[in-house]
Amino acid sequence: MNQPAENQSPGTVSLAQSSPTVGTFRERDGALEWSGRQETLRIEPWGPDAVRVRARLGGPLVEDLPGALLDTPPESSSCVKAGETSGQLTVGALTVEVDSEGQIRFLRTEDRGELLAEQRAHFWWPGPRLYTPVGGGRHRLEQRFAAYDDEKLYGLGQHQHGRLDQKGLVVDLVQRNAEVSVPVLSSSRGYTLLWNNPAIGRVELAGNGTRWVADAARQIDYWITAGSPADGQRRYSAVTGRTPMLPAWAAGFWQCKLRYRTQDELLAVAREYKRRGLPISAIVCDFFHWTHLGEWRFDPAEWPDPAAMVRELDALGITLVVSVWPSVSPLSENHRPMEQNGHLIGTEYGPVAHADWPDKGVASTVQVAFYDATHPGAREFVWSRIKENYLDPYGISAFWLDACEPELKPGFQENLRYWAGPGLEVGNCYPAENSRAFYEGLRASGRDEVITLNRSAWAGSQRYGAAVWSGDIGTDFPTLRRQIAAGLNTSMSGIPWWNTDIGGFHGGDPDDPAYREVMVRWFQFGALSPVMRLHGFRDPGTPLGPEMTGGPNEVWSYGPEAGAILERYLRLRERLRPYVLDVMRQAHEEGLPVMRPLFLEFPGDAAAWSVDDAYLFGPDLLVAPVLDAGARARDVHLPAGATWTDAWTGAVYEGGGVVTVDAPLERIPLFLRDGASLPVAG
């Protein structure tokens, strides 16, 4: 671990002795409660070494608000002390102290070193928790904590700022294409914190304090645990739900492009992979395969015999993945009944339409709505269409949940009305509820293996079998570099199934030598990602609409030299599949990520906390992608505490320093930990 600050945090004032008692303490059902100035604060055990903190102004706590925590926490033992002027709750390695004014400090039980403490905004007013009324019984909530100069912070889902350590940043808590909000942070000081609130807001990780903000909500709610980042991942996944076991087929290579327009196009690509003897596990049928948006079925003009297509793919050992959007066109047969039954996202002002989008049968765009994934009836209705049109007739059970932020244009959450509450209060949980519809539907249909590919996620999405990809990103080396931090922070947010569009999404000319180099380096990284999936809207593209498609995007599309390298990494991925599945089982059983920052395995190596261009793929393989055009060597930090073997050359290095290794175009630097035996070189 980094050296944590042992002293009381700056700005933290103990008022237990310096001012009269303003609140009262009591123990209730194993929880510590403080009440004062019309505020109720409850701190209760929520799993080993962890507590849940809730606070509300003007009334008792609300018990049934949307959140990420499972209803029942893991068992734990605790000790509560409720005194006249202070209270204390101890749960294993975590001790919580509350002073007479309801101000909280989180301590390591072992030595009472401070992990985190609330911080007042001002000595007079406001305190560390601020409630500003916004109407309807809701408040703009602020929760303030002290800042620590030596602290490093990781998680918060997936963002494109390129930073692994997010200390010093302001991060919006909102869902956008390529920006996935998962409000959990792991600290180098030895704690992990979940902001258990799906409200739109932000978190400010400033030098003079940390502030979590919810623009409209009814109460403060967060969960915190003590321990190393690895312990934090185990504890966090235990209270929000662990990922299922990855289906074995999903550990292989996924072929995809924007887009195969017809059944014949898709099958021709699948057959060509097999003719060339190349490994392939899945192929994707992308958007506009439908009759209309929101009818969730194949257009027979372009997909005349899905049953025959699936049979042939099955015989080839290839799983078909089908794109499903949450959008509902007014031309869809489902729009009217869904609107009448309250299954569409509503608005406070104006019609239900939320985005303009092309659809079949019209020359211009139409105003599409979105189904309300927070509504149990809406989830059941959408799943009934999926089951009737994909699962039952063809056995299709793998789905790509695109645009599931949802992709509103413009994204005025203030105007949205969900079944679960106003947009500002609940908007961030939409992608998790969307993946829930498919998870619960598949399980109810007797399918034990579940995976969906999602463009967005929220805390707890992993328990519904959600794999996340990094959205519609660019196609250059700077973008590739940013994906390392994006993937690692997603992994530190409890979501182990993550990937990118290999090669990026927006553009890329397969005939351009410069882009071919990008593709080679990205493909190498993709082969050592949790999910390996080739996708993109390659040049020359066509305009957005039902007839659109991009240029070729198969491994043979990039010329003989690059193609040979891509084939080499297809075969490497295939050789590593048993190892990938072993690591996936760790994610399923322990909650540990697949793609790991170096400090997760080596917290005692101070330099490992700052490495943002390399990672561990499982416990035994260090991956150092080449992230610059023209680079044919790179520096790699090898963590202290292990011996590292170059997987290509066999050279052995003692950890604890930086080595410079060759990286010709055909080679991504890979290192094996402590003599691990993996079939990297064949």
Secondary structure in CASP SS format (residue, H / E / C, confidence):
PFRMAT SS
TARGET T0000
AUTHOR 0000-0000-0000
METHOD secondary structure of the structure
MODEL  1
M C 1.00
N C 1.00
Q C 1.00
P C 1.00
A C 1.00
E C 1.00
N C 1.00
Q C 1.00
S C 1.00
P C 1.00
G C 1.00
T C 1.00
V C 1.00
S C 1.00
L C 1.00
A C 1.00
Q C 1.00
S C 1.00
S C 1.00
P C 1.00
T C 1.00
V C 1.00
G C 1.00
T E 1.00
F E 1.00
R E 1.00
E E 1.00
R E 1.00
D C 1.00
G C 1.00
A E 1.00
L E 1.00
E E 1.00
W E 1.00
S E 1.00
G E 1.00
R C 1.00
Q C 1.00
E E 1.00
T E 1.00
L E 1.00
R E 1.00
I E 1.00
E E 1.00
P E 1.00
W C 1.00
G C 1.00
P C 1.00
D C 1.00
A E 1.00
V E 1.00
R E 1.00
V E 1.00
R E 1.00
A E 1.00
R E 1.00
L E 1.00
G C 1.00
G C 1.00
P C 1.00
L C 1.00
V C 1.00
E C 1.00
D C 1.00
L C 1.00
P C 1.00
G C 1.00
A C 1.00
L C 1.00
L C 1.00
D C 1.00
T C 1.00
P C 1.00
P C 1.00
E C 1.00
S C 1.00
S C 1.00
S C 1.00
C E 1.00
V E 1.00
K E 1.00
A E 1.00
G C 1.00
E C 1.00
T C 1.00
S C 1.00
G E 1.00
Q E 1.00
L E 1.00
T E 1.00
V E 1.00
G C 1.00
A C 1.00
L E 1.00
T E 1.00
V E 1.00
E E 1.00
V E 1.00
D C 1.00
S C 1.00
E C 1.00
G C 1.00
Q C 1.00
I E 1.00
R E 1.00
F E 1.00
L E 1.00
R E 1.00
T C 1.00
E C 1.00
D C 1.00
R C 1.00
G C 1.00
E E 1.00
L E 1.00
L E 1.00
A E 1.00
E E 1.00
Q C 1.00
R C 1.00
A C 1.00
H C 1.00
F C 1.00
W C 1.00
W C 1.00
P C 1.00
G C 1.00
P C 1.00
R E 1.00
L E 1.00
Y E 1.00
T E 1.00
P E 1.00
V E 1.00
G E 1.00
G C 1.00
G C 1.00
R E 1.00
H E 1.00
R E 1.00
L E 1.00
E E 1.00
Q E 1.00
R E 1.00
F E 1.00
A C 1.00
A C 1.00
Y C 1.00
D C 1.00
D C 1.00
E C 1.00
K C 1.00
L E 1.00
Y E 1.00
G E 1.00
L E 1.00
G E 1.00
Q E 1.00
H C 1.00
Q C 1.00
H C 1.00
G C 1.00
R C 1.00
L C 1.00
D C 1.00
Q C 1.00
K C 1.00
G C 1.00
L C 1.00
V E 1.00
V E 1.00
D E 1.00
L E 1.00
V C 1.00
Q C 1.00
R E 1.00
N C 1.00
A C 1.00
E E 1.00
V E 1.00
S E 1.00
V E 1.00
P E 1.00
V E 1.00
L E 1.00
S E 1.00
S E 1.00
S C 1.00
R C 1.00
G C 1.00
Y E 1.00
T E 1.00
L E 1.00
L E 1.00
W E 1.00
N C 1.00
N C 1.00
P C 1.00
A C 1.00
I C 1.00
G E 1.00
R E 1.00
V E 1.00
E E 1.00
L E 1.00
A E 1.00
G C 1.00
N C 1.00
G E 1.00
T E 1.00
R E 1.00
W E 1.00
V E 1.00
A E 1.00
D E 1.00
A E 1.00
A E 1.00
R C 1.00
Q C 1.00
I E 1.00
D E 1.00
Y E 1.00
W E 1.00
I E 1.00
T E 1.00
A E 1.00
G C 1.00
S C 1.00
P H 1.00
A H 1.00
D H 1.00
G H 1.00
Q H 1.00
R H 1.00
R H 1.00
Y H 1.00
S H 1.00
A H 1.00
V H 1.00
T H 1.00
G C 1.00
R C 1.00
T C 1.00
P C 1.00
M C 1.00
L C 1.00
P C 1.00
A H 1.00
W H 1.00
A H 1.00
A H 1.00
G C 1.00
F E 1.00
W E 1.00
Q E 1.00
C C 1.00
K C 1.00
L C 1.00
R C 1.00
Y C 1.00
R C 1.00
T C 1.00
Q H 1.00
D H 1.00
E H 1.00
L H 1.00
L H 1.00
A H 1.00
V H 1.00
A H 1.00
R H 1.00
E H 1.00
Y H 1.00
K H 1.00
R H 1.00
R C 1.00
G C 1.00
L C 1.00
P C 1.00
I C 1.00
S C 1.00
A E 1.00
I E 1.00
V E 1.00
C E 1.00
D C 1.00
F C 1.00
F C 1.00
H C 1.00
W E 1.00
T C 1.00
H C 1.00
L C 1.00
G C 1.00
E C 1.00
W C 1.00
R C 1.00
F E 1.00
D C 1.00
P C 1.00
A C 1.00
E C 1.00
W C 1.00
P C 1.00
D C 1.00
P H 1.00
A H 1.00
A H 1.00
M H 1.00
V H 1.00
R H 1.00
E H 1.00
L H 1.00
D H 1.00
A H 1.00
L H 1.00
G C 1.00
I C 1.00
T E 1.00
L E 1.00
V E 1.00
V E 1.00
S E 1.00
V E 1.00
W C 1.00
P C 1.00
S E 1.00
V E 1.00
S C 1.00
P C 1.00
L C 1.00
S C 1.00
E C 1.00
N C 1.00
H H 1.00
R H 1.00
P H 1.00
M H 1.00
E H 1.00
Q H 1.00
N C 1.00
G C 1.00
H C 1.00
L E 1.00
I C 1.00
G E 1.00
T E 1.00
E C 1.00
Y C 1.00
G C 1.00
P C 1.00
V C 1.00
A C 1.00
H C 1.00
A E 1.00
D E 1.00
W E 1.00
P C 1.00
D C 1.00
K C 1.00
G C 1.00
V C 1.00
A C 1.00
S C 1.00
T C 1.00
V E 1.00
Q E 1.00
V E 1.00
A E 1.00
F E 1.00
Y E 1.00
D C 1.00
A C 1.00
T C 1.00
H C 1.00
P H 1.00
G H 1.00
A H 1.00
R H 1.00
E H 1.00
F H 1.00
V H 1.00
W H 1.00
S H 1.00
R H 1.00
I H 1.00
K H 1.00
E H 1.00
N H 1.00
Y H 1.00
L H 1.00
D H 1.00
P H 1.00
Y H 1.00
G C 1.00
I C 1.00
S C 1.00
A E 1.00
F E 1.00
W E 1.00
L E 1.00
D C 1.00
A C 1.00
C C 1.00
E C 1.00
P C 1.00
E C 1.00
L C 1.00
K C 1.00
P C 1.00
G C 1.00
F C 1.00
Q H 1.00
E H 1.00
N H 1.00
L E 1.00
R E 1.00
Y E 1.00
W C 1.00
A C 1.00
G E 1.00
P E 1.00
G H 1.00
L H 1.00
E H 1.00
V H 1.00
G H 1.00
N H 1.00
C H 1.00
Y H 1.00
P H 1.00
A H 1.00
E H 1.00
N H 1.00
S H 1.00
R H 1.00
A H 1.00
F H 1.00
Y H 1.00
E H 1.00
G H 1.00
L H 1.00
R H 1.00
A H 1.00
S C 1.00
G C 1.00
R C 1.00
D C 1.00
E C 1.00
V C 1.00
I C 1.00
T E 1.00
L E 1.00
N E 1.00
R C 1.00
S C 1.00
A C 1.00
W C 1.00
A C 1.00
G C 1.00
S H 1.00
Q H 1.00
R H 1.00
Y H 1.00
G C 1.00
A E 1.00
A E 1.00
V E 1.00
W E 1.00
S C 1.00
G C 1.00
D C 1.00
I C 1.00
G C 1.00
T C 1.00
D C 1.00
F H 1.00
P H 1.00
T H 1.00
L H 1.00
R H 1.00
R H 1.00
Q H 1.00
I H 1.00
A H 1.00
A H 1.00
G H 1.00
L H 1.00
N H 1.00
T H 1.00
S H 1.00
M C 1.00
S C 1.00
G C 1.00
I C 1.00
P C 1.00
W C 1.00
W E 1.00
N E 1.00
T C 1.00
D C 1.00
I E 1.00
G C 1.00
G C 1.00
F C 1.00
H E 1.00
G C 1.00
G C 1.00
D C 1.00
P C 1.00
D C 1.00
D C 1.00
P H 1.00
A H 1.00
Y H 1.00
R H 1.00
E H 1.00
V H 1.00
M H 1.00
V H 1.00
R H 1.00
W H 1.00
F H 1.00
Q H 1.00
F H 1.00
G H 1.00
A H 1.00
L C 1.00
S C 1.00
P C 1.00
V C 1.00
M E 1.00
R E 1.00
L E 1.00
H C 1.00
G C 1.00
F E 1.00
R C 1.00
D C 1.00
P C 1.00
G C 1.00
T C 1.00
P C 1.00
L C 1.00
G C 1.00
P C 1.00
E C 1.00
M C 1.00
T C 1.00
G C 1.00
G C 1.00
P C 1.00
N C 1.00
E C 1.00
V H 1.00
W H 1.00
S H 1.00
Y H 1.00
G H 1.00
P H 1.00
E H 1.00
A H 1.00
G H 1.00
A H 1.00
I H 1.00
L H 1.00
E H 1.00
R H 1.00
Y H 1.00
L H 1.00
R H 1.00
L H 1.00
R H 1.00
E H 1.00
R H 1.00
L H 1.00
R H 1.00
P H 1.00
Y H 1.00
V H 1.00
L H 1.00
D H 1.00
V H 1.00
M H 1.00
R H 1.00
Q H 1.00
A H 1.00
H H 1.00
E H 1.00
E H 1.00
G C 1.00
L C 1.00
P C 1.00
V C 1.00
M E 1.00
R E 1.00
P C 1.00
L H 1.00
F H 1.00
L H 1.00
E H 1.00
F C 1.00
P C 1.00
G C 1.00
D C 1.00
A H 1.00
A H 1.00
A H 1.00
W H 1.00
S H 1.00
V C 1.00
D C 1.00
D C 1.00
A C 1.00
Y E 1.00
L E 1.00
F E 1.00
G C 1.00
P C 1.00
D C 1.00
L E 1.00
L E 1.00
V E 1.00
A C 1.00
P C 1.00
V C 1.00
L C 1.00
D C 1.00
A C 1.00
G C 1.00
A C 1.00
R C 1.00
A E 1.00
R E 1.00
D E 1.00
V E 1.00
H E 1.00
L E 1.00
P C 1.00
A C 1.00
G C 1.00
A C 1.00
T E 1.00
W E 1.00
T E 1.00
D E 1.00
A C 1.00
W C 1.00
T C 1.00
G C 1.00
A C 1.00
V E 1.00
Y E 1.00
E E 1.00
G C 1.00
G C 1.00
G E 1.00
V E 1.00
V E 1.00
T E 1.00
V E 1.00
D E 1.00
A C 1.00
P C 1.00
L C 1.00
E C 1.00
R C 1.00
I C 1.00
P C 1.00
L E 1.00
F E 1.00
L E 1.00
R E 1.00
D C 1.00
G C 1.00
A C 1.00
S C 1.00
L C 1.00
P C 1.00
V C 1.00
A C 1.00
G C 1.00
END
